[in-house]
Amino acid sequence: MSGRVQVRRKAEVAVPTLKNQLREEISAKRRDMSPFAREQAAGDLADWIYAAPFRLEYDVTVAAYVPIGTEPGSPAMLDALIDAGARVLLPVTHPDAPLSWGWYRAGHLTKASFGLLEPAVPHLPPDAIRQAGVVIGIALVHYTGWLW
């Protein structure tokens, strides 16, 4: 032996992790849901926010997301947050820059890159996320780029 240590790059080793397996299982369950079941679950989430056993402080800022595809939720959950007195920040994507943010206003989402819906202008800088006291996100995010 030469005493050298061989270092393998991450890309060379394809070892499935428990997190990846769990992500795939849950994603498959989402894909298998009927449109009716998905709509019912989205309504249940909004109802839960309305009846939540906690109270949002007046004027709290919540960073959330607008679901697409099989992601849980709907704009109704955002409306429920607004009705509860929260201000809701939503991400605004850019192809080669960090996320920026915008305030959610019911009925003012616009079509954007990557098939997303985003808040209408004006947009806020990446550090606007610091205003959030609560963050609602998708637990199975697989993201390799910029967040903020």
C-alpha positions in Angstrom: 0.0 0.0 0.0 1.2 3.4 -0.8 -0.5 5.1 2.2 -2.7 7.1 -0.1 -6.4 7.4 0.8 -8.8 7.1 -2.1 -11.5 9.7 -2.0 -14.7 9.0 -3.8 -16.7 11.8 -5.1 -20.3 11.8 -4.0 -21.5 11.4 -7.6 -19.5 8.1 -7.9 -21.5 6.5 -5.1 -25.2 5.9 -5.6 -26.4 4.8 -2.2 -30.1 5.3 -1.7 -30.7 7.1 1.6 -33.7 6.6 3.9 -34.8 10.2 3.1 -34.7 9.5 -0.6 -36.7 6.4 -0.2 -39.3 8.1 2.0 -39.5 11.0 -0.5 -40.2 8.6 -3.3 -42.8 6.7 -1.3 -44.7 9.8 -0.4 -44.4 11.3 -3.8 -45.9 8.0 -5.3 -48.8 8.2 -2.8 -49.4 11.8 -3.9 -49.3 10.8 -7.6 -51.8 8.0 -6.9 -54.4 10.3 -5.2 -57.5 11.0 -7.3 -58.2 14.6 -8.1 -61.1 14.5 -5.8 -59.0 13.2 -2.9 -56.4 15.8 -3.6 -59.0 18.6 -3.6 -60.5 17.2 -0.4 -57.1 17.1 1.3 -56.4 20.7 0.2 -59.7 21.8 1.7 -59.0 19.9 4.9 -55.7 21.8 5.2 -57.4 25.2 4.8 -60.1 24.1 7.4 -57.3 23.1 9.8 -55.7 26.5 9.5 -59.1 28.2 10.3 -59.7 25.9 13.3 -56.0 25.5 14.4 -55.5 25.0 18.1 -53.0 27.8 18.1 -53.5 31.5 17.4 -51.3 33.5 15.1 -50.1 36.7 16.6 -51.6 39.7 15.0 -49.5 40.8 12.0 -47.3 37.8 12.0 -45.5 37.1 8.8 -45.7 33.6 7.4 -43.5 32.4 4.5 -45.5 29.8 2.6 -45.7 28.4 -0.9 -48.2 28.0 -3.7 -48.6 24.3 -4.3 -48.4 22.8 -7.8 -49.0 19.4 -9.1 -49.4 16.9 -6.3 -48.1 19.2 -3.6 -50.4 19.5 -0.6 -52.5 22.6 -0.2 -54.2 25.2 -2.3 -54.5 29.0 -2.4 -57.4 28.4 0.1 -54.7 27.7 2.8 -53.1 31.0 2.0 -56.5 32.8 2.2 -57.0 31.1 5.6 -53.7 32.5 6.8 -54.7 36.0 5.6 -58.1 35.6 7.3 -56.3 34.7 10.5 -54.4 38.0 10.4 -51.1 36.9 9.0 -49.1 38.5 6.2 -48.0 35.8 3.8 -44.7 35.9 1.9 -44.4 33.7 -1.2 -41.2 32.8 -3.1 -40.5 34.3 -6.5 -38.1 32.2 -8.6 -35.4 33.4 -11.0 -33.4 31.0 -13.3 -30.0 32.0 -12.0 -30.4 34.0 -8.9 -31.6 33.5 -5.3 -35.3 33.5 -4.5 -36.9 36.8 -4.0 -40.3 37.2 -2.3 -43.7 38.8 -2.7 -46.7 39.4 -0.6 -49.7 37.2 -1.2 -52.9 38.9 -2.2 -55.9 36.8 -3.0 -56.6 36.7 -6.7 -53.2 38.2 -7.6 -51.0 35.2 -8.5 -49.3 35.2 -11.8 -47.9 32.4 -14.0 -44.2 32.2 -13.7 -41.1 30.1 -14.6 -41.1 26.4 -13.9 -44.9 26.2 -14.0 -45.3 28.0 -10.7 -47.7 30.6 -9.6 -46.1 33.6 -7.9 -47.3 36.9 -6.3 -47.7 39.8 -8.6 -45.1 42.7 -8.4 -43.7 44.4 -6.5 -41.2 41.8 -5.4 -38.9 41.9 -2.3 -35.2 41.1 -2.1 -34.0 37.6 -0.9 -33.5 38.8 2.7 -37.2 39.5 3.0 -37.5 35.9 4.4 -36.1 37.3 7.6 -39.5 38.9 8.3 -41.1 35.5 8.6 -41.9 34.3 12.1 -43.5 31.1 10.7 -42.4 29.0 7.7 -44.8 26.6 6.0 -42.9 24.4 3.5 -43.1 21.0 1.8 -41.2 18.5 3.9 -40.0 16.5 0.9 -38.1 19.3 -0.9 -35.3 18.1 -3.2 -33.5 21.3 -4.1 -29.9 21.7 -5.2 -29.8 25.4 -6.1 -30.2 28.7 -4.3 -32.7 29.3 -1.6 -31.8 32.7 -0.2 
